[in-house]
Amino acid sequence: MLIYRFRVVSEENEEFVREIEIQPNQTFYDFHVCILESSELFPCEKAFFFLTDKKYKKNKEISLRRVKKQIKRYDPELDEMVLVTVTPKLMKDSRLNAYIEDPHQRMLYEYHGKELHIFMIELSRIIHSDMEGLYPKCTKWIGELPKKIEHPAPETIPVPEKPVIEIPSIVLPVLDELSKLDSIEEDEAAIAEIEGNLADFLQEEGKQEKAYHSPRSKKLPAYTEDEVDNTDEMETGTEPTQNYENIDNLEVRYSDYSEETEDE
């Protein structure tokens, strides 16, 4: 029987190499499972095979799950590129011998799991084998996929708890103790005496206030006759006459002043 031998390498690590043998009538899904097991990858929801040319340019697509995609295609009637919706073939429905046209057929395999891994695949040999066994199987295992560095989650800073403010409780007196106030008797004689003394005090205070504001209580200061004469002179701005020996001298003085004024 014929066996396809594929060489699988990783874009991330040049030392990673796997050789997988598979029967032509097996499906791309069988091939997909073998790649996961030999690469120690977990099952995923999205994965794709792409048939390519010798430069690994994508052509036909085969999908793990049913998806719809929009691609650009040339429309000869419109003579331009248009968007068309396509549904790729499923892996489980696609056998390898229906797509292998070149003895050195090349393909790409994309793994879309927690991380993205891309593998380049090439058909290295087509062999005849009489050996019985389970296919597909990995016959060469070299290197490992690079491990992704997982950054630890940032530590959460604990938020300090708000201090609890204790409000002191107010102890109210017992109702029985308050009821004792009802038994207190007032001394009516003492209260009457206090009220009488207060009335006398207010009456005496009123008399003093009235006497202070009475106009008769305000006495003008007493002046002598000489002080009265001096006061008048100060108010009129005249000089006191007692400073001169007689009135005649005063007249002579003023007459001399008037003559000098006229001469000038």
C-alpha positions in Angstrom: 0.0 0.0 0.0 1.0 3.6 -0.6 2.0 5.8 2.3 2.5 9.6 2.2 5.4 10.8 4.3 5.2 14.5 5.2 7.9 16.7 6.8 6.4 19.2 9.3 8.5 22.2 10.6 7.7 25.2 12.7 8.0 28.9 11.8 8.9 29.6 15.5 11.7 27.1 15.9 14.0 25.9 13.2 15.0 22.8 15.2 11.5 21.6 15.4 10.9 18.7 12.9 8.3 16.0 12.7 7.9 13.3 10.1 4.4 11.9 9.8 3.3 8.9 7.7 -0.4 8.7 6.7 -2.4 6.7 4.1 -3.7 8.6 1.1 -7.3 7.6 1.8 -7.2 9.1 5.3 -8.7 12.5 6.0 -7.2 15.9 6.9 -8.8 15.5 10.3 -6.6 12.4 10.9 -3.6 14.4 9.9 -4.7 17.3 12.2 -5.0 14.9 15.2 -1.5 13.5 14.6 0.0 17.0 14.4 -1.5 17.9 17.8 -0.3 14.7 19.5 3.2 14.9 18.1 3.5 18.7 19.0 1.9 18.2 22.4 -0.8 20.7 21.7 -4.3 20.8 23.3 -7.4 20.3 21.1 -8.7 23.6 19.7 -11.9 25.0 18.1 -10.2 26.5 15.1 -7.6 25.0 12.8 -7.0 25.2 9.0 -5.0 23.5 6.3 -4.0 25.6 3.2 -2.7 24.0 0.0 0.0 26.3 -1.3 2.5 26.8 -4.1 6.2 26.3 -3.7 6.5 29.6 -1.9 3.8 28.7 0.6 1.3 31.1 -0.9 -2.2 30.1 0.2 -4.6 28.6 -2.2 -7.3 26.1 -1.2 -8.5 26.0 2.4 -9.8 23.1 4.5 -11.3 24.0 7.9 -11.8 22.1 11.2 -15.2 23.7 11.8 -17.7 25.0 9.4 -17.1 28.7 8.8 -18.0 31.4 6.4 -15.4 33.8 5.0 -15.4 36.7 2.6 -12.6 36.7 0.1 -11.7 38.7 -3.0 -12.0 37.1 -6.4 -11.7 38.3 -9.9 -15.0 38.6 -11.7 -14.4 38.3 -15.5 -17.8 39.7 -16.3 -17.3 42.8 -14.2 -13.5 42.8 -15.0 -12.7 43.7 -11.3 -12.1 42.2 -7.9 -15.3 41.5 -5.9 -16.0 40.1 -2.4 -17.6 36.7 -2.3 -18.7 34.5 0.6 -17.2 31.0 0.7 -17.5 28.0 3.0 -14.3 26.0 3.2 -14.4 22.2 3.0 -14.3 20.3 6.3 -11.3 18.2 7.3 -13.4 15.2 8.2 -14.9 15.2 4.7 -11.7 15.8 2.8 -9.3 12.9 1.9 -5.7 13.6 1.2 -5.5 11.8 -2.2 -8.2 14.2 -3.5 -5.9 17.2 -3.0 -2.4 15.9 -3.5 -1.4 16.8 -7.1 2.3 17.4 -6.7 4.8 14.7 -5.5 6.3 17.5 -3.4 3.0 19.1 -2.4 3.3 21.9 0.1 0.8 23.0 2.7 0.4 25.3 5.7 -1.3 24.2 9.0 -2.6 26.9 11.4 -3.4 26.1 14.9 -5.7 28.6 16.7 -5.8 27.5 20.3 -4.7 29.4 23.4 -1.7 30.4 21.2 -1.2 30.6 17.5 1.2 28.1 15.8 1.9 27.9 12.1 3.5 24.8 10.6 5.0 24.4 7.1 4.3 21.0 5.6 5.9 19.3 2.5 5.3 15.9 1.0 8.8 14.4 1.1 8.1 10.9 -0.2 5.5 8.5 -1.4 6.5 5.0 -0.4 5.2 1.5 -0.6 4.8 -0.3 2.7 3.8 -3.9 3.6 4.0 -3.1 7.3 0.8 -3.3 9.1 0.0 -0.8 11.7 -2.0 2.2 12.7 -1.8 5.3 10.6 -1.2 8.2 10.8 1.9 8.0 13.0 4.9 10.2 13.8 8.2 8.5 12.7 10.6 11.3 13.6 10.5 13.6 16.6 13.1 16.5 16.9 12.8 19.6 19.0 10.0 21.2 20.8 7.7 24.2 20.3 8.9 27.3 22.2 7.1 27.8 25.5 5.2 31.0 25.8 6.2 33.1 28.9 3.3 33.5 31.1 3.4 36.7 33.0 2.1 36.4 36.5 -1.1 38.2 37.3 -0.4 41.5 39.1 -0.7 41.4 42.8 -3.7 43.1 44.2 -2.9 45.6 46.8 -5.1 44.9 49.9 -7.4 47.8 50.7 -7.1 48.7 54.4 -10.2 48.3 56.3 -11.9 51.4 57.6 -11.6 51.8 61.4 -14.7 51.1 63.3 -15.6 54.1 65.4 -17.3 53.0 68.6 -19.9 55.4 69.8 -20.3 55.3 73.5 -23.7 54.4 74.7 -25.7 56.8 76.9 -27.0 55.2 80.0 -30.4 56.7 80.8 -31.5 56.8 84.4 -34.0 54.2 85.5 -37.6 55.3 85.5 -37.9 54.4 89.2 -35.2 56.9 90.1 -36.9 59.7 88.1 -40.1 59.0 89.9 -38.4 60.0 93.1 -38.5 63.7 92.0 -42.2 63.7 92.2 -42.0 63.3 96.0 -40.1 66.5 96.5 -42.2 69.2 98.3 -41.7 72.9 97.7 -41.1 75.3 100.7 -43.7 78.0 100.0 -42.5 80.3 102.9 -38.9 80.4 101.5 -40.2 81.1 98.0 -42.4 84.0 99.3 -39.4 85.5 101.2 -37.2 85.4 98.1 -39.9 87.0 95.9 -40.3 89.8 98.5 -36.6 90.6 98.7 -36.5 90.6 94.9 -39.3 93.2 94.7 -37.7 95.5 97.2 -34.4 95.3 95.3 -36.1 96.2 92.0 -37.9 99.1 93.6 -34.7 100.6 95.1 -32.9 100.1 91.7 -35.7 102.1 90.0 -35.4 105.0 92.4 -31.7 105.4 91.8 -32.1 105.3 88.0 -34.8 108.0 88.1 -32.8 110.3 90.4 -29.8 110.1 88.0 -31.8 111.2 85.0 -33.7 114.1 86.8 -32.7 117.6 85.4 -32.7 119.1 88.9 -30.0 116.8 90.0 -27.6 118.4 87.5 -25.9 121.5 89.1 -24.0 124.1 87.0 -20.5 125.0 88.4 -20.3 128.2 90.5 -18.1 131.1 89.2 -16.9 134.3 91.0 -17.5 137.7 89.5 -13.9 138.0 88.3 -14.1 134.5 86.6 -17.3 135.6 84.9 -15.6 138.8 83.5 -12.6 136.8 82.3 -14.9 134.3 80.6 -16.6 137.0 78.6 -13.3 138.4 77.5 -12.1 135.0 76.3 -15.3 134.5 74.3 -15.1 138.0 72.6 -11.3 137.7 71.9 -10.5 141.2 73.6 -7.6 141.8 75.8 -8.3 142.4 79.5 -8.1 146.1 80.5 -6.5 145.5 83.9 -3.1 145.1 82.3 -2.9 148.8 81.5 -2.5 151.7 84.0 -5.3 153.7 82.6 -7.6 154.2 79.7 -5.7 157.2 78.5 -2.5 155.3 77.8 -4.6 152.8 75.8 -6.0 155.6 73.7 -2.6 157.1 73.1 -1.3 153.8 72.0 -4.0 153.2 69.4 -3.8 156.8 68.2 -0.1 156.4 67.5 -0.8 153.2 65.6 -3.4 155.0 63.4 -1.0 157.9 62.5 1.7 155.6 61.5 -0.7 153.8 59.3 -1.8 157.0 57.5 1.8 158.1 56.9 2.6 154.9 55.2 
